[in-house]
Amino acid sequence: MPSESGKVVCVTGAGGFIASWLVKLLLEKGYTVRGTVRNPDDPKNNHLRELEGAKERLTLCRADLLDYQSLREAIYGCDGVFHTASPVTDDPEQMVEPAVIGTKNVVTAAAEAKLQRVVFTSSIGTVYMDPNRAPDKVVDETCWSDLDFCKNTKNWYCYGKTIAEQTAWEMSKEKGVDLVVINPVLVLGPLLQPTVNASVLHILKYLTGSAKTYANSVQAYVHVKDVALAHILLYETPSASGRYICAERVLHRGDVVEILAKFFPEYPIPSKCSDETRPRAKPYKFTNQKLKDLGLKFTPVKQCLYETVKSLQEKGHLPVPTQNDECIRIKSAPNRY
Ligand SMILES: NC(=O)c1ccc[n+]([C@@H]2O[C@H](COP(=O)([O-])OP(=O)(O)OC[C@H]3O[C@@H](n4cnc5c(N)ncnc54)[C@H](OP(=O)(O)O)[C@@H]3O)[C@@H](O)[C@H]2O)c1
């Protein structure tokens, strides 16, 4: 990769799953990075200090999304900002205000500091939650989630992210900020941070025995490294504009458990659907052409699932069954075999 030495960028929420990968790749490219975290002294952020180049070119700044001054200080003097920090929860109080106010604060600070570009980490949740979309419609960057539908279904994550993205667009127009938005689907892959984030939990539950069945529903997936690379592509490509869907493939949960069971037969992966009365949910169609046109090559979802599980094992979040465990399990659950 060509070196970007001398360029200074800010990454908000630097200790998170996606942001940690983004910081890693930015440092590898020679950028100087200011990462915002809520508590630089929290050992959960130590992995950032161990990244290659961190000693020379990474500063961790204390900042909260609701505290404008803290963000302003982190952003001032940078060339660009990647705004990835956001709560990831369905609790309306914890979700909506920090996501929306935080976005307002970042765009305002970026305007004040006259940054070259803001890359905002939005979500597919701002794109596809629309009950009135025709079943055959290809989900693309013109689609927007229906706020009433999100509210009525109590999907406060999608609600908060949608208002936050709309706010980012309105404010960046008003303040003359060059904004580019990435809309990733569910992100998987190796963890750099020590804790398990919400999207990786989605897979962990199928391996620990806590999910006895799988849902009759579909989900799109993408590899965390591809998401981080896409952020950098959007920052570095002057012609990049608008929204960019970042997705590799849509799978039914039945496909996910089948892939997991083939790679890791030693875990109690569910083999029954929780709803066998309705027809099997069909994958929706989407396009990821805009990112492909910028040169992004997506990692196949099977590899992504494999690497996620290996990483969960390596980080100690998932026990690696020994041969003895396997014998005990087979004896105690003969009906499975
Ligand atoms: N993972 C996915 O599947 C996925 C898919 C689409 C979009 N996204 C978006 O990608 C971004 C990163 O998600 P992630 O999966 O990497 O989640 P994550 O690991 O939970 O990271 C979220 C980060 O946001 C920070 N944060 C939360 N509330 C904050 C606040 N009030 N002030 C300052 N920082 C705050 C957290 O900091 P603390 O460590 O201090 O809590 C954490 O570093 C989010 O914007 C999310 O909506 C994620």
The ligand as an SDF file (V2000), in Angstrom:
LIG
                    3D

 48 52  0  0  0  0  0  0  0  0999 V2000
  -20.7100   -4.5460   13.5940 N   0  0  0  0  0  0  0  0  0  0  0  0
  -21.6810   -4.4600   12.7020 C   0  0  0  0  0  0  0  0  0  0  0  0
  -22.2580   -5.4760   12.2880 O   0  0  0  0  0  0  0  0  0  0  0  0
  -22.0610   -3.1180   12.1160 C   0  0  0  0  0  0  0  0  0  0  0  0
  -22.8450   -3.1020   10.9520 C   0  0  0  0  0  0  0  0  0  0  0  0
  -23.2010   -1.8820   10.3980 C   0  0  0  0  0  0  0  0  0  0  0  0
  -22.7830   -0.7090   10.9830 C   0  0  0  0  0  0  0  0  0  0  0  0
  -22.0430   -0.7450   12.1150 N   0  0  0  0  0  0  0  0  0  0  0  0
  -21.6280    0.5400   12.7130 C   0  0  0  0  0  0  0  0  0  0  0  0
  -20.2180    0.5330   12.8320 O   0  0  0  0  0  0  0  0  0  0  0  0
  -19.8240    1.3210   13.9570 C   0  0  0  0  0  0  0  0  0  0  0  0
  -18.9300    0.4990   14.8480 C   0  0  0  0  0  0  0  0  0  0  0  0
  -19.6230   -0.6780   15.2410 O   0  0  0  0  0  0  0  0  0  0  0  0
  -18.8710   -1.9100   15.9320 P   0  0  0  0  0  0  0  0  0  0  0  0
  -19.5740   -3.1140   15.5130 O   0  0  0  0  0  0  0  0  0  0  0  0
  -17.4270   -1.7670   15.7300 O   0  0  0  0  0  0  0  0  0  0  0  0
  -19.3140   -1.6690   17.4480 O   0  0  0  0  0  0  0  0  0  0  0  0
  -18.5080   -1.6380   18.8070 P   0  0  0  0  0  0  0  0  0  0  0  0
  -17.4080   -2.6110   18.8010 O   0  0  0  0  0  0  0  0  0  0  0  0
  -19.5640   -1.7400   19.8550 O   0  0  0  0  0  0  0  0  0  0  0  0
  -17.9100   -0.1820   18.8090 O   0  0  0  0  0  0  0  0  0  0  0  0
  -18.6690    0.9560   19.0460 C   0  0  0  0  0  0  0  0  0  0  0  0
  -17.7630    2.0370   19.5610 C   0  0  0  0  0  0  0  0  0  0  0  0
  -18.5450    3.2120   19.8080 O   0  0  0  0  0  0  0  0  0  0  0  0
  -18.1440    3.7720   21.0360 C   0  0  0  0  0  0  0  0  0  0  0  0
  -19.2240    4.5080   21.6880 N   0  0  0  0  0  0  0  0  0  0  0  0
  -20.4700    4.0780   21.9740 C   0  0  0  0  0  0  0  0  0  0  0  0
  -21.1430    5.0470   22.6120 N   0  0  0  0  0  0  0  0  0  0  0  0
  -20.3040    6.1020   22.7450 C   0  0  0  0  0  0  0  0  0  0  0  0
  -20.4080    7.3820   23.3370 C   0  0  0  0  0  0  0  0  0  0  0  0
  -21.5170    7.8190   23.9190 N   0  0  0  0  0  0  0  0  0  0  0  0
  -19.3220    8.2050   23.2740 N   0  0  0  0  0  0  0  0  0  0  0  0
  -18.1760    7.7970   22.6950 C   0  0  0  0  0  0  0  0  0  0  0  0
  -18.0140    6.5830   22.1170 N   0  0  0  0  0  0  0  0  0  0  0  0
  -19.0690    5.7490   22.1590 C   0  0  0  0  0  0  0  0  0  0  0  0
  -17.7220    2.5920   21.8880 C   0  0  0  0  0  0  0  0  0  0  0  0
  -16.8340    3.0600   22.8540 O   0  0  0  0  0  0  0  0  0  0  0  0
  -16.6420    2.3910   24.2740 P   0  0  0  0  0  0  0  0  0  0  0  0
  -15.6000    1.3510   24.0330 O   0  0  0  0  0  0  0  0  0  0  0  0
  -16.1890    3.4770   25.1380 O   0  0  0  0  0  0  0  0  0  0  0  0
  -17.9470    1.7930   24.6690 O   0  0  0  0  0  0  0  0  0  0  0  0
  -17.0790    1.6650   20.8740 C   0  0  0  0  0  0  0  0  0  0  0  0
  -15.7080    1.9490   20.7310 O   0  0  0  0  0  0  0  0  0  0  0  0
  -21.1160    1.7970   14.6110 C   0  0  0  0  0  0  0  0  0  0  0  0
  -21.3870    3.0850   14.1210 O   0  0  0  0  0  0  0  0  0  0  0  0
  -22.1480    0.8020   14.1100 C   0  0  0  0  0  0  0  0  0  0  0  0
  -23.4380    1.3660   14.0850 O   0  0  0  0  0  0  0  0  0  0  0  0
  -21.6740   -1.9200   12.7190 C   0  0  0  0  0  0  0  0  0  0  0  0
  1  2  1  0
  2  3  2  0
  2  4  1  0
  4  5  1  0
  4 48  2  0
  5  6  2  0
  6  7  1  0
  7  8  2  0
  8  9  1  0
  8 48  1  0
  9 10  1  0
  9 46  1  0
 10 11  1  0
 11 12  1  0
 11 44  1  0
 12 13  1  0
 13 14  1  0
 14 15  2  0
 14 16  1  0
 14 17  1  0
 17 18  1  0
 18 19  2  0
 18 20  1  0
 18 21  1  0
 21 22  1  0
 22 23  1  0
 23 24  1  0
 23 42  1  0
 24 25  1  0
 25 26  1  0
 25 36  1  0
 26 27  1  0
 26 35  1  0
 27 28  2  0
 28 29  1  0
 29 30  1  0
 29 35  2  0
 30 31  1  0
 30 32  2  0
 32 33  1  0
 33 34  2  0
 34 35  1  0
 36 37  1  0
 36 42  1  0
 37 38  1  0
 38 39  2  0
 38 40  1  0
 38 41  1  0
 42 43  1  0
 44 45  1  0
 44 46  1  0
 46 47  1  0
M  CHG  2   8   1  16  -1
M  END
$$$$
